[in-house]
Amino acid sequence: MLWKTTVLIAIAVLMTGAAPASKAPKVPTAKAPATKAAPKADTPAAKPGPAGFVDARDPASMVALLATAGAKGEIAHREADSVFLTVTSATVAFTAQFAGCDAQGRKCAVVLFDNQNAGASPTLGQVNAFNQTSATCRSYQDKAGKAHVLYSTLLFANDSSERITQQLAAWRGCLAEFGSFVKDPTAYLAEAP
């Protein structure tokens, strides 16, 4: 599925404005009504910054950004230097783990998105073959034999809301790609070069 990976990369490049616009497949988006999640008592609300700026290193800011996309994010719990979010929309539920965070659970270094496929589980060999077809999405099989898809990105103090929106679009692309894969792993992998 090298061509599918190429399409995902092309979409990301087009979103940055680095290449001229062309007709590319749309990445599926969540269409749930926007819901503003209330911050937990120990997490201050996301602070508005300069136009186009979002402190993506702060999980509360990600919750606010997800709400603008029609998804509901909630801080589930914290462990050591990690903050875990649960995210739901009309079409999908997933988790987001922020890691490398400071003592207040902010200024995190990376976020890892994870979605477990509730349906059929591909074999470990098929999961490995899927990983060879994608430049950005990764899959693994948990101890219960359920397949997951992952996407992670580094977070920076000067991240713009545009960059984080691009990362969320790449994650949606992973969800769509993985959904096609788990629907029929044999047919999906047969199309791979």
N, C-alpha and C positions, 0 to 999 in steps of 0.2 A: 504494500500500500504506500509505496514511496510517493506516488502522485497525491495521495490524500495528505501526507505530511507536507508536501510542497504547497498544497493549497492552504493549509493552516499557516505556514510561514508567510506565504504571500498575503494572506489576510492581515497578519500582524504588521507586515511592512506597509501595506496600504493604509492601515489605521494610523501609522506614524506620519504619513504624508511624504514619505521618502520616495515613493514611486507614483507614476501617474495612475489615475483611477482606471480600472478595467472591470469587466463583468466577472465577478467571482461569486461562488456559492455563498449564500448567507449562512452565518453561524447562528444556530438556534438560540433564542433568548427566552428567559423566563417571562411569563405574561401574567403573573399574579398581581393583584392590586397592591400598590405601595402601602407598606405597613411600617410605621416608625416604632422600632423596638425601644423600650424603656431601658436605660442603662442600669446595671446592677448597682447596689449601694456602694460597693467598694471600687467602682469604675466610674470616673468622671465622664460626663458627656463629651462627645467629640467637639473640639473647638474649631469654629470656622477660621480658615486661614486666608492668605492672599488668594485672589482669583486663580483658579486652576490648581491650587495646592491642596493636598490632603496628606495628613500624617499617617501614611499607610502602616507605619511601624506600631501604631496604636490600634489594638483590636476594636476599640469603641468607634474609631473613624471608619474602619472597614464595615462595621455594623451599619453606620449611617449611609455609607456608599452603597451597600447592598440594598438598603431600603429604597434608594432612588431607582434601583433596577427592578423593583418589585419583589424582592426576596426579604425574608425575615431572618436576621441573624441574632443570636443570643449567646452571651458568654456562658458556657456550660460549667467550666471549672478551670482551676489553675493547678499546675504541678511544677515545682522547682522554677525553672526559667521559661515555662511554657504556659500559654493561654489557649484554651480550646473553645471554639465556637461551634454551635449547631446552626445550620442554615437550611431553611425550607422555602420552597416556592411552589407554584402551581404544578410544576413539572418534575421537580427533583428535590431530594434532600441530600445534604452532604455535610462533612465536617471540615473545619479549617483549624489547623494547629499552628499557632505562632510560637516560634522558638527563639532562644537567645534574647529573651526579654529582660528588662531591668527588674529591680525588686518591686516596683509598682505595677508590673505587667504591661509596660509600654516600652518604646524604643526597641522593638523586636527586630531581629536580623533577617528572618525568613518566615514565609508562610507556606504551609503544605496543605493542599486541598485533597480530600479523599472521599470517594464514593464507592459504596459496596453495592454490587449488583444483587438484587434480591431474587432474580430469576435463576435460570439455568447457569451452572458453572462450567466454564470451559476446562479442559484438562490443563495440567501444568505445562505440557508441551505446547499447547495452543496459546497459553498466556505468554510463554517465552517467544513464540513466533510473532505474536502481536507486538511485543516490545521491539522486535527487529523491524517493524514497519513504521514506527513513529519516532520522530525526532524530539518531540516534546512530552508526550504522554507515556506514563509507565503503568504497568499492571503487576499485581501480585496476587497470590492465592493465600488467604489466611488459614489459620489452624483448622477452621471448620470447613475448609474447601471452597469458600466463597471467593469470587473474584472481585478485586478492587481496581479502580483506576486512580492514579495520582498525578498531580501537577504541582510544582513548587516554584517559587520565585524569591529572589533576594529583595529585601526592602531597604530603601535609602531615605535619609532625612529630607532630601529635596525631591522626592517623588511627586509627580503631578497627578491629578485625578485622571488625566488622559492615559498616563502610563498604567495606572492600576486598572482602569477600565479595559485597556488592552490585555492585561494579564487575566482579567475575568473572562474576556472574550476567548482567549486561548484555552482557558479552563472549560468553557462551554463547548468549544470545539473538541476537547478531549472527551467530554461526556457524550457528545453526539457520535464521535468515532467509535468509542468503546461500546455504546449502545448498538451500533451496527454490527460490531464484532460479536458481542454476546448473543445477539439474535440468531446468528448462524455462523459460528466460528469456521466451519469447514468451507462454506461458500466465500466468506470474507477472505480467508487466507489463500483460497484458490486464485483470487484476483491479484494477489501480491506478486511482484516481479521476482 
